[in-house]
Amino acid sequence: MMTSTSELATGSHIFKVTGYSSLIKEIDVGQYISSSTFTVGGHEFYIKVYPQGVNKEREDFIFVSLMLNSDAKELPVQCEFGLVDMSGDSVVVSHKISLSYIVESKGQGFGSYFKRTYLETSQYLKDNCFMVRCTIRVVRATGEEDRESLVPPSNLHLHLAKLFQSGVLADVTFEVDEESFSAHRIVLAARSPVFEQLLSQKDPLQERWSIARFAKIFR
């Protein structure tokens, strides 16, 4: 049996985007740059930044997204995006966005927008660079195997076959065409309604049986 508990794992990553003015000229709408991968709660993530937005309708906004880079199914994630200064300390409160999402599989993610004009006139764009901080909270499941509760695979059929072949504890003998076959009453009764009826009608102390019919079932 597997017993599991869950705990909340928290981590953050800062993605520094350099050469902003060049990116605006060279990257089209829908194109992105990626951060290096980082791990939180045993899961690997990375950040995507779309300097020109994800589509024409949002080309005035910078889109930032968190992507899952490891195998997982229906992973609950809480994420907070924010612009930070070059020290990595100060966060733009008005642009700090908290989201909750269930990432269904590897390669999926979610994100939010920052107004480009705000960034370009703020202290957070410095030396043609800006930084995005992503803080993540994920539920990490931990499991421990209860070894005392493990049930071994059944090999009852092997034990019964060995018992039948050895004749140990056999309590009834059938005589069929002058041949004798040892068996166990309880097994015969459990396996065949015919034998169950036959054995229940006869004297329970009788040990030998003479059977003229059904000889083929003993061969």
N, C-alpha and C positions, 0 to 999 in steps of 0.2 A: 504494500500500500504506500502511496506517495502522499505525504502531508506537506502542504505548502503554506507559506506566509508571504506577505508582500510588504515592501518598504518603498518609501519615496526617495529616489535618487535625484540629486540636483547638480547641475554643472553649467558652465558658461564658456563661450568662445567669442573671441574678438577677431573679426575679419577686417583687415586693413586693405582698402581699395586705393591703389596708387594710379597716378596719371589720369586723373578724372577728365580733364579737358580733352585728352586724346581719345579716351574711351567714348565720349559723346560723339566724336567725329567718326570713329572707326567702327563702332558697334551699332547695328541696326535694331529696330524694334523687335522684341522677341528673342534677342540674343543675350547671353549672360556670361558672367565669369564666376568661378567657383572657388571656395576656400579649400584649405586642406581638411581632411577628415578629423573628427574628434569623437571621443567616447563618453557617454553618460549612461550609467545604469546598465553597463554591459552591451549597449547598442551603439552603433557607429552612425554618425551624422555628418553632414556638411552643409554649408550655406551657399545659396545662389543669389547673385545680385544682377538685376536687369537694369542697367543705367538708363536705357531708353524706354523702359516699361515693357510689359508683356504683349501689348497690342496697341493699335492706333488710338483706341478710345482712351487709353491710359498712358499715352506717351509723355505726358507732362509729369508723370510720377515715376520715381525709382521703386522698383518692386524687389523686396527681399523675401526669400523663402528658406525654410528649413527642410532638408531632405534626409530621408532615412537611407542609409547605405549598408544595412545588414538585414539578414533574413528575420522577419518577424511578421506576425499576423495580428491585426487589430490591437496595435500598441497605443495605449492612451498617453498623450503627450500634452503638457502645458508649456507654452513658449512665450517669451517676452522679448521683443525686439526694441532696440534703442540706439540712437546716435550718441557716440561718446567723443570726448575731446582726445587729444593726442596722448594724454596721460592715462586714458582708459578709465577715468574716475567719474567724470561728470556726464550724466545722462540727460538728454532732452526730454523733460517730463511730458511736454505736449506731443512728443513723437515716440513715447514709450507705449507699445501696443501689446496687450496680453491676449493670447488666444488659447483655446483648448480644442484638441482635435484627436481623432483616432486614425493613426496611419495604418492602412490596411496591409501594405506589403512593401518590400524593398523597391526603391526608386520613386516612391510617392512622398509628397510633402505638402506644406501649406505655408502661407506667408501673408505679407501686408505691404502697404504703400507708404512712401514718404514723398511729400511734395518737393520737386526738384528745385523750384525757386527758393524755397525755404533753406535748403541745404546750401545753395550757392551764395546766399547772403548771410550765412551764420558763421559762428566761430568754429564749427565742426568741420568745415572744409578749410584745411590749412596745408600750405605747400603742395597744393594740387592733390591732396589726399583726404579721405574721410574714413571713419571706422564705424562699423556696426557691431554691436554686442548682442549676442543671442543667449538668453538664459533659459535653460530647459529643466523641466521636471518630468520624470517618467516613473511609472510604477514598475519596480523590479520585483519579479516573483522569485522566491527562493524555495527550493524543495529538498526535503530529506526523506530518504527511503526508510520506511519502518521494516527492517529486515525480519523482526520477529513475526510480522504478519504475512510474510511471503508464503504463498502456498505452492508447493512443488507441482509440476505437471503430473497429471494422473497417468500411472502405468498399471492400472488395475487389471487390464486385459492380459498383461504379461504375467502377473502374479497368478491369475486364475488358470492360465495355460500351464504354468509350471506345476500348480497344484494338481491339475487334471492328469498331466503326464506322469507325475510321481506317484499318484495314488494315495498320497498321505491324507489321513483323516477321511478317506472314502467310507461312506456308511451304507452303501447299497451296491449290489452287483446284479447286472442284467445278463441272462443267458440267452444268446441269440444264435440260432443255428450252431449249437454246440460250442460257441465261443463265449467267453466271459468278459464283461466290460465293467470296470469299477467306476463309480461316480459319486457325486455328492448330492444328497436330496435337495438341499436348499438352492443349489445352483440350477438343478434341473427344473425345480418348481418356478424359479424366477425367470428362466429362459423360455419355458414352454407351458402354455395353459393345459395342454394334453397331459404332460407329466404332472403338473400341479394337481389336476383332478385325479389322476391315477394314484399318486402317492398319498393324497388325502383320504382316499377311500380304503386303502389297504391298511393292514396292521402296521403302525409306526415302528414296531420292533422287528418287523420282517426285514431281513437283510438281502435275500436273494429273490430275484424275479425271473420268471420265464416268459419271454415275449416271442410270439410266433409272427407277429406282424411288424411292419415298420423296420425291418432288418436293415434297410438301406441307410437309415439315418445314423447308424453306428459305424458306417464305413466312409 
